[in-house]
């Protein structure tokens, strides 16, 4: 397990450098002792989360995700949203209920760091929308519902962001028997 933690740390550190805007913005706040930005501010300033930030605004979740938390957000990039079928993002932005359901599926209450994710291999934490996520570690990489965590432990004043390369889509609850 300790070897996996070292591998994950190396992978996460290398991945942070692939998103330099986030890393440099957060490093600056640590070095100069100014307050760290909240999750929404970090995402908005990164430049690679424009779709996510627009979705958070459309769903009316800015105030919540800017609040004290702490929250753990599995944040899909603009490229992750671009993988969705054509027209999906536009349709979601127009459907606040469905959009909120999907966005809250990317959020877990509490601050869950990469080491916690690795230690929880096989865990199924409950998201803010009430559905579980499946955490699996394979080959030194962390996967959430089979989706790769490409950058971990992006610090924010009210939690942590783990960047994922695909939008997590909650499964629809099965209809009760007899319907």
NUDOMI-758372 format. One line per field, with one value per residue (C-alpha): x, y, z; residue in one letter. Coordinates in pm, 1 decimal, padded with zeros to 6 digits. Example, Ala and Ser with C-alpha at 12.3 -4.5 7.8 and 13.67 -1.06 7.14 Angstrom:
u <- (01230.0/01367.0) $
v <- (-00450.0/-00106.0) $
w <- (00780.0/00714.0) $
r <- (a/s) $
***
This chain:
u <- (00000.0/00285.8/00438.9/00103.6/00089.0/00433.6/00335.4/00013.8/00202.8/00450.1/00167.2/-00037.7/00262.3/00342.9/-00020.9/-00036.0/00224.7/-00005.1/-00248.8/-00000.6/-00257.0/-00414.6/-00085.8/00075.8/-00234.2/-00258.4/00116.7/00112.9/-00159.2/00039.2/00367.0/00244.5/00006.4/-00295.7/-00616.5/-00656.3/-00939.3/-01253.8/-01343.1/-01545.0/-01275.1/-01001.0/-01204.2/-01298.6/-00940.4/-00792.2/-00922.0/-00985.2/-01315.5/-01527.1/-01806.4/-01806.5/-01820.6/-02104.3/-02289.5/-02238.0/-02378.8/-02676.2/-02756.6/-02744.2/-02461.5/-02205.8/-02301.3/-02296.7/-01960.1/-01815.9/-01934.5/-01735.2/-01759.1/-01535.7/-01609.0/-01427.9/-01505.5/-01423.9/-01400.7/-01439.3/-01243.9/-01382.9/-01235.9/-01434.5/-01758.6/-01664.4/-01672.9/-02048.6/-02276.4/-02345.4/-02611.2/-02586.5/-02424.6/-02673.1/-02963.6/-02825.5/-02775.2/-03146.1/-03254.0/-03159.2/-03289.4/-03092.7/-02786.4/-02793.6/-02831.1/-02520.3/-02310.1/-02386.4/-02280.5/-01929.0/-01921.4/-01853.4/-01890.0/-01559.8/-01204.1/-01083.7/-00718.9/-00538.9/-00389.2/-00742.9/-00862.0/-00576.6/-00638.8/-01009.5/-00954.5/-01289.1/-01481.1/-01817.4/-01851.5/-02190.9/-02209.3/-02404.0/-02684.2/-02713.7/-02566.5/-02240.4/-01915.7/-01682.1/-01318.2/-01063.8/-00685.2/-00531.4/-00173.8/-00103.8/-00389.4/-00713.1/-01040.1/-01381.0/-01657.2/-01394.2/-01298.7/-00932.1/-00832.1/-00570.5/-00473.4/-00527.1/-00517.9/-00576.6/-00624.9/-00900.8/-01000.7/-01314.3/-01194.2/-01007.6/-01045.8/-00950.6/-00953.9/-01122.0/-01107.8/-01473.6/-01804.0/-01945.7/-02302.2/-02525.0/-02716.6/-03090.1/-03252.4/-03450.8/-03828.0/-04016.5/-04143.7/-04481.9/-04441.4) $
v <- (00000.0/00238.0/00171.1/00256.2/00577.2/00675.8/00590.4/00790.2/01083.0/01083.4/01051.7/01321.9/01553.2/01502.5/01556.0/01883.5/02021.6/01944.8/02197.1/02473.2/02748.4/02573.8/02468.3/02811.9/02994.1/02777.3/02781.4/03160.1/03171.7/02938.2/03128.1/03481.3/03389.3/03542.7/03347.4/03048.8/03064.7/02852.7/02567.0/02783.4/03051.2/02795.3/02635.9/02972.3/03097.3/02774.3/02827.8/02458.9/02439.5/02695.3/02444.2/02323.6/02679.7/02768.1/02454.8/02536.0/02884.2/02749.8/02500.8/02769.8/02594.4/02877.9/02987.0/02631.0/02538.7/02872.6/02806.3/02665.3/02298.2/02114.1/01948.1/01707.8/01777.9/01540.6/01815.5/01734.3/01957.6/02127.6/01835.4/01592.9/01778.8/01781.9/01399.2/01407.1/01357.7/01670.4/01891.8/01730.4/02025.9/02271.8/02050.0/02012.4/02385.4/02426.6/02152.6/02277.5/01967.9/01719.6/01945.0/01969.5/01591.3/01539.9/01810.4/01697.0/01348.3/01493.3/01617.8/01432.9/01601.4/01639.2/01681.1/01355.0/01372.3/01141.3/00936.0/00886.4/00773.7/00525.1/00392.5/00358.2/00130.5/-00041.0/00222.5/00357.2/00706.2/00869.3/01183.1/01494.7/01374.5/01056.0/00804.7/00618.0/00640.8/00344.2/00418.0/00174.8/00187.0/00002.4/00022.9/00310.4/00519.3/00615.0/00563.8/00691.4/00490.2/00381.0/00743.1/00837.5/01096.2/01282.9/01543.1/01509.3/01729.6/02072.9/02266.0/02518.4/02705.9/02495.6/02155.3/01981.4/01922.4/01604.1/01651.8/01376.7/01319.3/01224.9/01356.7/01121.3/01030.1/00899.0/00585.3/00628.1/00447.0/00145.4/00182.1/00004.7/-00343.7/-00354.7/-00029.7) $
w <- (00000.0/00080.2/-00263.7/-00426.1/-00225.6/-00354.3/-00712.0/-00675.9/-00526.4/-00814.7/-01069.2/-00899.3/-00875.7/-01242.8/-01335.2/-01141.4/-01375.2/-01667.6/-01523.3/-01437.1/-01396.3/-01099.0/-00946.3/-00975.2/-00851.1/-00542.3/-00479.2/-00483.8/-00221.2/00005.1/-00033.7/00023.2/00308.1/00135.3/00179.0/-00048.4/-00301.7/-00266.8/-00502.2/-00741.5/-00757.4/-00823.1/-01103.8/-01255.0/-01261.8/-01398.1/-01750.1/-01817.4/-01626.9/-01814.5/-01879.6/-01519.7/-01385.5/-01626.7/-01514.7/-01145.0/-01210.5/-01411.7/-01135.4/-00868.2/-00680.9/-00668.0/-00317.9/-00184.6/-00340.1/-00226.4/00129.5/00419.2/00320.4/00329.2/-00003.4/-00229.7/-00595.2/-00878.7/-01139.6/-01509.8/-01746.5/-02056.0/-02255.6/-02038.1/-02113.0/-02483.6/-02479.3/-02414.1/-02716.0/-02918.6/-02761.3/-02416.1/-02240.5/-02390.9/-02286.9/-01934.8/-01894.5/-01973.7/-01727.7/-01381.2/-01199.1/-01411.9/-01411.6/-01032.1/-01006.7/-01222.2/-01058.2/-00703.3/-00812.7/-00845.1/-00483.6/-00159.0/00179.0/00361.7/00242.7/00088.8/-00015.7/-00262.0/00020.2/00156.3/-00187.7/-00214.4/00134.7/00055.7/-00246.2/-00298.4/-00100.9/-00210.5/-00060.7/-00088.2/-00299.4/-00208.8/-00438.9/-00230.9/-00477.1/-00417.5/-00611.7/-00661.3/-00574.8/-00721.8/-00738.8/-01035.5/-01150.1/-00912.8/-01054.6/-00884.5/-01069.1/-00967.3/-01134.8/-01386.7/-01461.9/-01424.1/-01165.2/-01369.9/-01108.9/-00737.0/-00430.2/-00581.9/-00260.4/-00201.0/00112.8/00147.9/00032.7/-00242.7/-00615.7/-00798.3/-01175.0/-01378.1/-01752.5/-01797.8/-01663.7/-01399.6/-01489.2/-01209.1/-01282.2/-01271.8/-00981.9/-01102.6/-01111.4/-00831.4/-00918.9/-01088.6/-01284.2) $
r <- (x/x/x/x/x/x/x/x/x/x/x/x/x/x/x/x/x/x/x/x/x/x/x/x/x/x/x/x/x/x/x/x/x/x/x/x/x/x/x/x/x/x/x/x/x/x/x/x/x/x/x/x/x/x/x/x/x/x/x/x/x/x/x/x/x/x/x/x/x/x/x/x/x/x/x/x/x/x/x/x/x/x/x/x/x/x/x/x/x/x/x/x/x/x/x/x/x/x/x/x/x/x/x/x/x/x/x/x/x/x/x/x/x/x/x/x/x/x/x/x/x/x/x/x/x/x/x/x/x/x/x/x/x/x/x/x/x/x/x/x/x/x/x/x/x/x/x/x/x/x/x/x/x/x/x/x/x/x/x/x/x/x/x/x/x/x/x/x/x/x/x/x/x/x/x/x/x/x/x) $
***
